[in-house]
Amino acid sequence: MKSNTQNAKIKDITEKTLVIGIDVGSETHFARAFDWRGYEYSKKPFEFSNTEEGFEAFRTWIEELKEKHGKNKVIPGMEPTGHYWFNLGKYLQDKEMRPVHVNPYHVKKSKELDDNNPNKNDRKDPKVIAGLVNEGRYMYPYIPDGIYAEIRVLNELLNRAQGELIRLKNRIARWFSIYFPNYKDVYRNVGAVSGLMIPKVAPLPEDIIKLGEEGINRIWREAKLRGAGRSRAKTLLEAAKHSIGSREAHEAAKHEFKILLSDYELQTARQAELKEMIEKKIQEVPYAEKLQEIKGVGLKTVIGFVAEVGDIKRFDDSRQLQKLAGLAIVKNESGKHKGESHISYRGRKRLRYVLYEAAISVIAHNPEFKSIHHYYTTRHINPLKKMQSLIAVACKLIRIFYLILKTGVTYNPSKMIGDIRRPAIA
């Protein structure tokens, strides 16, 4: 934790350090070189392309500056501009020039200090970035590798597939609202397996009427579905007979539903494939199976946590994880005024969501966490609101996950309960 403070970062920049400010672009990057005092070595920005030749030219330029000015260390700083920095950052890391990131918001606010002008250009931004690096206002980006890179990419693909499924469900629901509104009286869930089998053959109400009760039931029997029989078929047929849906553009409507159903089946199969892949990969993470020994913590939570955090060994303290999740406590105090504290929200949004869902789950299914939640919300001294208690439980889960993944220790409910501070009531 101490190695990541601003003082430690400033101390890391010495007279032998070459500080490079890089303005990252989609096709072209611009760089400027400075010493630890902010003295510039480059007469003009070095322009290089986002290609292998460009990266090699950039490395040669750096080596020439190092030799000319007697430097033995390089700190390249850049803004995390979308995904454009990935390839350059990995290249620099492989060449033992660990890249650092500066906050784009800090760059925006700092660029007026020199000339009192908010102009943004390829010459100005690298200088501002290098200045922030010299002041120790930077962070170390994490580029996962090995199994952690696999899990992060697979989890991202799985989240996309789930998002696509939600959008497709909404579009299918919209289609039914226009052409078969009564469908919702039979099936609340538009993704029901038996419910989509009939529209696949007979999408419109008149098609279902032609199919008849026997035809509907035959489709379900051939698919060997349970819970769908003559009673459900009769209900669906009655809904079709009394449908108030649109009767225009039927051919186009059928074609639209065919496309929607095809996309839905594709995304469903893709989601199942990705789940199978990621469930196999998570078994390769040391001690990940121990997290599931905590009642209320499922495989989905473990996968989401590992995908967002990566290798737990890169953290010196669980508080770094709390900050990464945007759950660091921000106080509002000035003089005698003491306002209400809140979380920072500055971190990985998806990690924060995973921990929030996990907190709800353990409070509902785990007796130890349920008792902690009850204590937090009912204690006489400084009782917490329900949401505040959920955040406190999420932070407790962070500490437990960190300890288990780092040391391999087994979850101990009694020790966890004993760690909760309960100040004595006078």
N, C-alpha and C positions, 0 to 999 in steps of 0.2 A: 504493500500500500504506500509506503514512504517513497518508493522509487518512482511513483507516478504523480508526485506533488509538483506544483509549479517551481518551487525552489530547486528540486532535484533536476527538473528539465533545464532550467537556466544553468545550473552547475555543469550539466552535461555538455554545454556549448562552451568551448575553450578557444584560445588563440589559434589552435591547430584545426579548428572546425570550419568547414566551408558550408554555408547555408544557401540552399537553392530554393528560390520561389518559382513555382510552376503554375501557369494558367492553363488548365486542362480544357481541351476542345474535342469535338467529335472526330476531326481529321487532322488538326494541327495543334501543337502545343507550343507555348512560349515560356522561356526560363530566363531568370536573372540570378547572378551569383553575388553573395555578400560575405563579409567576415563577421566576427562576433560583435563588432561595434556598429555594424550597419553600413560600413564602407563598401561601395560597389566595385567589383572587379570586371564586370561585363560592360562594355561601352554601349551595347545595344542588346535588346532581348534576343536570345538564341532561339531560332524557330526550327522545329523539327516535326516530322510527320508521324502519324500513329501507325508506323510500319516497323519491320525489323531493321531496315536501313536507317530509319529515323532514330530508333532507340540506340543503335550502335554509334551514330553520329553524336548523339547526346552524351553517351558514356565517354567517347573520345574527348569531347569538349570539357567534361568534368575532370578527366585525368590530366589534361593539359593545364587547367587552372590549378589543380592540386600541386602539380610539379612546379609550376611557375611561382606560386605563392607559399610553398612549403606547408601544405595542409596534409593531414593524414586521416581525416574523418569527414564524411559528407552527411548532411541532414537535408534531404529533399522534402519540401513541404508543398501541399496542394490542397485545393478544395475538393471535397467528395462530390464532384459534379455527376450525378446520376451513376451510370455504369461505365462512363468513358475512362475513368481512372483505373479500372480493374487491370487491364493488360500492362499499362505502364507501371502500376504499383507492384505487380507480380514480378516484372522484369527487374525493377530496382531491388526488390527483396532478394531475388536470386543472385544478384551481383553484390550482395552484402552492403547495400545502401538502403537501410530500412526507411521507408517513406513514413511521413507523419501527415496528419490532417489538421486543418484549421477550420473553425466554424464559419460557414458562409455568411452568417449574420454578423460575426465579428469583422469579416472583411468588408462588408457593406458599410458598417458604422465607422471603420477606421480609415477608409480611403480618402476622407476629407481632411485628415490631420495635416498633410503636407501642403496642399494647395487650396484648402477650403472649397473644393469643387467635387461634386459627386460623380463626375465623369467616370465611365468604365471603359477601359481599353486594354489592349494586350501588353502595353508597356507598364501601365500603372499597377494592375492587379498582382503580377509576380512580386513587385516590390512590397506591396502591402502584406502579402502572404509571408514573405521572408521576414518582415518586421515582426509579425505575430509569432513566428517560430523563435526568433531571437529573444522575445519576451517570455518564452515558455508557455505561450497560449496555444498549445497544440495537443493532440491526442494520437495515440498509436492505433492505427486501423488493424483489424484482425482479418486476415485472409486465410480461411480454413483450408486444411489440406487433409489428404487421406480419407478415413471413414467419416470425419466430420464434414468435409466438403460434400461427400456423397449424400449424407443425411440432409444437409441444408438444401441442396438442389432438389432432391426428391420431395422434401417437405414443401418447397416452393411450388413444385409441379402439382402436388396433391392439393394445396390450397387453391391453385388456379382451377383445377378440375372441379373442386367443390363449389367455387364461385360460379363457374359455368353452369353447373347443375342447378344452382339456385335461380340463375337468370332464365334458364330453360324452363324450369318449373313455373316461373312467373309468366313466361310467354305462353305456355300451354294453358295456364289458368285463364289468361286473357282470351285465348282462342275459345275456350269453353264458355266464358262469359258472353261472348258474341253469338256463337252458333248453337250452344247447348247449355244455357244457364242452369237448367234443372239438374245437371250432372252433379253439382256440389251437394244436392240433397241426398245423393246416393253415396258419393265418395268425398269426404272432407279433404283427403290427401290426393292431389292430382298425380302423384307418383306411385300410387297403389298398383301393384303388379296386375291383379285381376281387373282393375279398372282400366288400364291401358291396353289390355288384350282385346277388348271389344272394339274400341275406337280404331284400333289398328286395322281391323277388318271392315268395320262399319262406323266411320267417324261421325256422320250426321244423324240426327234423330230419326229421319225417315229411313235411313239405312238400317238402324237398329230395329225399327218396326218391321221392316221386311225380313230381317233375320229371325225375329220371333223368339219366344221364350225358350223353345227347344234348341234353336240354333245358338243362342247365347250360352245355354248350359252345356252344349256339346263342346264348345271351344274350351271351357274351363275343365271339363272332364278329360279331354285329350291332353291338356297341360298338367293334369293330375294335381290341381290346386285344392287345398283345403280351405274351408270357410267360405267358399263361393259356390252356391247351389241354386236350386229353383227359386227359393225365397228372394235371394239377391237379384236373380235374373228377372223375376216378376217386377220387383221395385224399379229396376233400371228401365224395363219396358214401359211401365206406367209413366216414368219421368220423361221418356222420349215422346210418348203420346201427347203429353201436356206441355211440351217445350214451347217457349216463346222466343226462341232464338231466331236470328236473321235467316231469311230464306233466299238471299241474293248471293251471286258469285259462288255457287256450290263447288264447281270444279276447282276454282282457285283455292277455296277453303280446304278442300280435301288434300290438294297438293301441299298447301302450307302445313297442315297437320302432319303429313307424311315426312316433310323435312324436319319439323320440330321433334317428332318421335325418333327419327333416325339419329339426330344430333344427341338427343337425350340418352339413347341406348349406347352410343359411342362414348359419351362422357362417363356413363355409369360403369362401362367395362374398363375404361381408362383409370377411373378412381379405384376400382377393385385391384387392378394390376399394380398401381402405385402403392397401395396399402400393403400388398403382399411383399413388394420389394423392400419397402422401408422397415417393415416389421422384421425382416431378416437382417437388415443392416444394423438395426439398433442393438441386436444381440452381440455385436462386435465391440460395443462401447463398454469399457470396464465398469463394473458395478451398476450398470443401468438397471439390471433386473432387481436389484435391492430396493430401488425406488418404488417398485410396484408392491413391495411388502407393506407399504403404508396403506391402510384401508382408506379408500376414497381417491387414491392416485392411480389412474389407469394408464394404459399404454399410450393413449393419445397425448396425455400430459407429458409423459416422459419424452416422447418423440419431439413434441413442440419445444420443450425446454432445451434438450440437447441440440436441436437444429438451430436455435437462436443463440445459445451460449457458446457452443463449440467445445473445445478442449478446456476442461475446468482447471487444468494445471496452470493456465496463463493468468489466473487470478490469485492475488496474494491474500485477499480477504473477502468475506461474503458481502461486505458493504459495497464493494465494486460491482457485484452483481445487482444489488439493489439500485445502484445508480444507473447501471446499464438498462434496467427495466423501466426507468423513469419513476421509481418509487421512492427516491430520496426525499426526505422531509424538508420543505422550505418554510422557514419561520418568517413571521411578519412582526418584527419588533423594532421600536425606535424610542429611546428614552423610557418614559413611563408607559408608553403605549405597547400593549401586547395583543396583536391581532391573532386571528385563527391560522394555524399552520395548515399546509396542504402539500400534496406530492408535486414533484417538479414536472412530470409528464415528458421530460426530455430524455428519451431513451428509445429502446426498441418496442414499438407499439404492440407487435405480435407477442413478444415475450410477456409484456404486461397483461395482455388478454389471457394468455395461457395460465399465468399465475392467478389471475382473478377467478377464472373458471375452476381452477384446482382448489382455491380457497372455499368457494361455494360447495364443491363436492365433498371436501373433508369435513366441513361443518355439518353437512347433511348426513354423512355416513360414518364418520369417525368419532367415537365417544370422547376421546381426549381433546380433539380440536373443538368439538361441540361445547365441552365444559369451559375451554379457554374463551370461546366466543361469548358464552353466557357470562363469564366473569368480567370480560372487558366491557360489556354493555350494561352490567348491573352493579358494578363496584361503586362504593360510596364516594371514593376519592377519584375525581376526574373520569367519570364514566364516558365511554366512547359511543358515538353514533354507530348505527349498523354498518355503514359504508367504511367508517374509520376502522372498525373492528375487522372487517374483511381485508383491508389493506395491511393491518397488523398481522393477521394470520398469513397473508401472502408473503410478507417479509420473513415470518417464522419458517415458512416452507422453503424460502430461498436458503436460509442458514442450514436447514436440515439437508436439502438436496446437495448443497456445497460440501458439507462434511462427508456425506455418504459417497459421493462421486470422487472426492479427493483422497479419502482414506480407506474406503471400503467397509466402514463400520456398519453394523446392523442397527436398524431403527429400534430405539428403546422408548416405548410410550411413557414409562414412569419417569425417566430422565428428562424427557421433553416437558412433561408437566412440572417437574421440579425446577426447571430453568426459568419459568415464568415468575417475574418479580411481583410479589403481592405485599405492598407496604402495609405495615400494621396500622390499624385504626385506633387512634387515641381514645 
